[in-house]
Structures are given as structure tokens and as C-alpha cells.
Amino acid sequence: MRPIWTVVFLAIALGASATARADAEAGKTTYAARGCIGCHGAGGVSTVTTYPSLKGRGAAFIRKNLTDYRSGALKNPVMNAMAAGLSDEEIRNLGDYIATLK
């Protein structure tokens, strides 16, 4: 009986892993399409000192900040405008992608 549970567990784990990769790929596309590269740099490393680098930030941090910019809980005219057009799914995907930048 144990081997069946091992197979089930592996199938679930591999499926979740594939979904995470797909979300990160979608986030990478959104990062480029929405112009995030312009301020936060390719690969999440900003070349302008007044714009934060995102490399090394976790998915939860990115999601929370983008959600707060979108709602107005965090104030920054540029980021409020950028986040206003993001869906919940795009925010999740951006978090997944940025978390891969190590």
C-alpha cells in the first residue's frame, strides 16, 4: 500500500512544481510586458539607485507590496499606477518570477 501513496505524493509534488514554473514564466512575461525592467532592471537588479532592486525578494513580499500599491495602502504615484492594472493572477505570477531571481 505504501508505494501507491508514494506515487500519489510524487504526482502531486511534480504537478505543483510544474505549476510554479508556469507561473514564474508567466510572471517573467508580465515583468517585461508591463515595463518593470525599466525601473527594477533586467533580472531584478536596478541600475538606478532610487529604484529598488527586486532580486532576492520572496514571492510573499512582492505579492503583498503589489497588492498594497494597487489598493493604495502603500503610496507611490508610479507604483500605484503600475499596480492598478494588475490582476490577482498577474501579481501571483510576478511574485513567483521575482522569487526565482537569486
Buried (B, 14 or more C-beta within 10 A) or exposed (E): EEEEEEEEEEEEEEEEEEEBEEBBBBBBBBBEEBEBBEBBBEEBEBEEEEEBBBBEBEBEBBBBBBBBBBEEEBEEEEBBEBBEEBEEEBBBBBBBBBBBBE
